[in-house]
């Protein structure tokens, strides 16, 4: 019996400990924007971007660098306050890994997440994320 190689490329993500990230599934853009603004203001995170990963699935990435302990505190606060089960499930997986990850590349039939909203400063963690995202896109183009 021969094993067939999977023709699908690997799913690539942006992982670190110092960038506050959130992954909302099965929610409206309005819900995500509300929690992004509230979180940014409450924790003074300076700015954020919202990326749409598929229909009613969004990622939020904040601009200010924080410690992993503070990052966990902020993610937990949003999970508890928003009562979003999908976010809470994602958060628990990040705690197990001891770092947080958001998808950058396509995943199955889902395209790469695209930026749908920007707010505030974009000069620190967001700048680093966008630089990484651009690198991954360039690599993927060269592979095809």
C-alpha positions in Angstrom: 0.0 0.0 0.0 1.4 3.4 -0.9 0.6 6.6 0.9 -0.4 9.6 -1.1 1.2 12.9 -0.3 -1.1 15.7 0.7 -1.1 18.3 -2.1 -2.3 21.0 0.2 0.4 23.5 1.3 0.8 23.9 5.1 -1.3 26.4 7.0 1.0 29.3 8.1 0.3 31.6 11.0 1.8 34.5 13.0 2.8 33.4 16.4 4.3 35.3 19.3 3.7 36.2 23.0 3.8 40.0 22.9 1.0 40.8 20.4 -2.5 40.8 21.7 -4.6 38.9 19.2 -8.3 37.7 19.2 -10.0 35.2 16.9 -13.8 35.6 16.6 -15.9 32.9 14.8 -19.5 33.1 13.8 -20.1 36.7 14.8 -20.9 39.9 13.0 -18.4 42.5 12.0 -20.2 45.0 14.3 -19.6 42.7 17.3 -15.9 42.3 16.5 -15.5 46.1 16.0 -17.2 46.8 19.3 -15.0 44.4 21.3 -11.8 45.6 19.5 -12.6 49.3 20.3 -13.6 48.5 23.9 -10.4 46.3 24.4 -8.1 48.9 22.8 -9.5 51.7 25.0 -9.7 49.7 28.2 -6.1 48.5 27.9 -4.6 51.4 26.0 -3.5 49.3 23.1 -3.1 52.3 20.8 -4.6 50.8 17.6 -5.8 47.6 15.9 -6.6 45.9 12.6 -9.5 43.6 11.9 -8.9 40.9 9.3 -11.7 38.8 7.8 -10.7 35.1 7.5 -14.0 33.9 6.1 -17.7 34.7 6.3 -18.4 35.9 9.9 -14.9 34.9 11.0 -12.5 37.7 12.1 -9.1 38.2 13.6 -8.1 41.3 15.6 -4.5 42.3 16.2 -3.5 45.2 18.5 -0.6 47.5 18.1 1.1 47.7 21.6 3.6 45.1 22.7 2.8 43.5 26.1 4.2 40.7 28.3 2.7 37.2 27.9 1.1 37.5 31.4 -0.6 40.8 30.4 -1.6 39.3 27.0 -3.3 36.4 28.7 -5.0 38.8 31.1 -6.4 40.8 28.2 -7.5 37.8 26.2 -9.3 36.3 29.2 -11.0 39.7 29.9 -12.4 39.8 26.4 -13.5 36.1 26.6 -15.3 36.7 29.9 -16.9 40.0 29.0 -18.0 39.1 25.5 -19.2 35.6 26.5 -18.0 34.3 23.1 -17.6 30.5 23.2 -15.5 30.4 20.0 -13.1 33.0 21.3 -12.8 31.2 24.6 -12.0 27.9 22.9 -9.3 29.6 20.8 -8.0 31.4 23.9 -7.6 28.1 25.8 -5.6 26.6 23.0 -3.3 29.7 23.1 -2.8 29.2 26.8 -1.9 25.6 26.3 0.7 26.6 23.6 1.9 29.5 25.7 1.8 31.8 22.7 -0.9 33.1 20.4 -1.4 32.4 16.7 -3.5 33.8 13.9 -3.6 32.3 10.5 -1.9 34.2 7.6 -2.1 31.7 4.7 -5.1 30.1 3.0 -6.7 27.2 4.8 -8.5 24.6 2.6 -11.2 26.6 0.7 -10.7 29.7 2.9 -8.5 32.5 1.5 -5.8 34.3 3.4 -7.3 36.7 5.9 -7.7 40.2 4.5 -7.7 43.5 6.3 -11.2 45.0 6.5 -10.7 47.7 9.2 -7.9 49.8 10.7 -8.0 52.0 13.7 -5.4 54.1 15.6 -1.6 53.6 15.5 -0.2 50.9 13.2 3.5 51.4 14.0 4.6 48.6 16.3 3.1 45.1 16.5 0.8 45.7 13.5 3.8 46.8 11.4 5.7 43.6 12.4 2.7 41.5 11.6 2.2 43.1 8.2 5.9 42.7 7.3 5.6 38.9 8.2 2.4 38.6 6.2 4.0 40.2 3.2 7.0 37.8 3.5 4.7 34.7 3.6 2.8 36.0 0.5 6.0 36.4 -1.4 7.2 32.9 -0.4 3.9 31.4 -1.4 4.0 33.1 -4.8 7.5 31.7 -5.4 6.4 28.2 -4.5 3.5 27.9 -7.0 
